[in-house]
């Protein structure tokens, strides 16, 4: 996907295209994760749609839940969704910064060879 260390630095147009693809991939993954949380809050925790969206957004963003859930199945869902959300948010961030980090390291490697 990326150029090898022996290849020259990719043009800015290619780099910006990579950044865009990475951002779109991360956004799709975050939207999928949000949808998963909204459906879980609605069907497992029995919250209205808007409250499900708020709670899923808050958990996914790392802020914590808004509404207290009373049923045990809902509490189990929330605990697993919170763990999933932490990993998914960090993974999406890694996907977004991967092209920039690769370009930076590749540029340092090219400067070192000269």
Secondary structure, DSSP 8 states (H G I E B T S, - for coil): ----TTS----HHHHHHHHHHHHHHHHHHHHHHHHHHHHHHHHTS---HHHHHHHHHHHHTTS--SS---SHHHHHHHHHHHHHHHHHHHHHHHHHHHHHHHHHHHHHHHHHH-
